[in-house]
Amino acid sequence: MDRSAAPTIEATVNDRSVENPWVLETIGWGGVMLDIGCHGSEYLPEMAARANRAYGLDIEQVPHVDGVQMVRGDVMNPPLKPRSFDVIVSISAIEHIGCDFYGQIPSEDADMTAMQQIRELLRDDGRLLISVPYGRGATHAWFRVYDAYRLRRLLHGFRPLSIRYYRRNGNRYERCMAEEIADAGFDLAGFRSDGLVLAELAKGPLTQTLSPLETGCARAGGRG
């Protein structure tokens, strides 16, 4: 075969190109882990290999994954015991909650309610890994883009362990500061975020204010 005649195919980079490696870098080992909105989560087999027990929660029936106990249910009223999980992962899921497109009852603040339900599922020393689109605040038919104000509201009751911001530059994502993507939109044609935030969180007091969100790339003791 003449390789010089073969067409060049450029893979499309999307949110998962950043999110999946970050999850595997951050989840750690051991304990009881839960993936919320687990349908299509590519990291589930590795999560199962690392966890003592692994669970997936989704409103739809999800195909079997070895080592993962699938639970069909709604995060707004999760059929799971409170304070049961050491690590909870929610990747590109929260921004869809309460949007009419998915047959849910439309609710402007359903995502906030869902986050408080997630907080109840975490053990006191547990961690939450979350990603959402970030930039110019907007609500579309099936998802939201979070600005700094709404992100602070979303993470009420948590304290940041590490926060990363990314901007899309053509067909790649680059680490950046929050203010650099304050006006980022969403690439509807490519179904990918122009700005993205990945946050590793621990439980905090319900009066907690998240000032580090403004500066981005923050980690306790330094740059994440």
C-alpha positions, 0 to 999 in steps of 0.5 A: 500500500502506498502510504503517501496516497493515504488521506490525512485524518485529523481527530476532532478534539472535544471536552473528553480529550481533557476530561478523561485523562484528568479523571484518571490522574485524579481519582486515586486508588481504593475506597468506594467510587461513584460515577454520576451520568455514567452512560458512555464514561470511557474511564469506568473500567479503570475506575473499577480496577482502582476502587474497592467498589465502583458504582455508576448512576444514570437515568437510562439503562447503561450497558454492563461494565465489569466491576461496576454496579450500575444503578438506574436512578435520578441524582435529584433523588438518588437511590443510594445511601447518604455518606457512602462514597469516597470519590464521586465523579460527574463529568459533563453531566450536571450542566444538563440537569433540569433541561427540557431536552432530556424529558425532565421537568424544566428547572432553572436551579435543578443543577444546584439541587443535584449538587447538594444531593451529591454532597449528601452522598459523599463521606465527610472526607470524600472528594468530588470531581466535576467538569462543566462548560465555562465562559459566557453564562448561557442556558441552551435547550440541553445544557448550560455554560457557567460563568464565575457567578453561577459556578460559585453558586453551583459549588456552594458547600464545597471547598476547592482542592484543585481547579483547572481552566482550559480554553479551546484553541482550534483543535486543541485545549490549552490550560489558562486562567479563568479570566481568559475564558470569561467570554468563551462560548460553545462550539455547537457544530463540533459539540465541544466547549470553548471554555472548560473547568475541571474541579476537584472538591471536598466538602466544606461548610454550607457558608463556604465562599469559593474565592479561588474560582476567580483566579483559576488553576488554583491548588492548595499550596500552589498552582494545580 
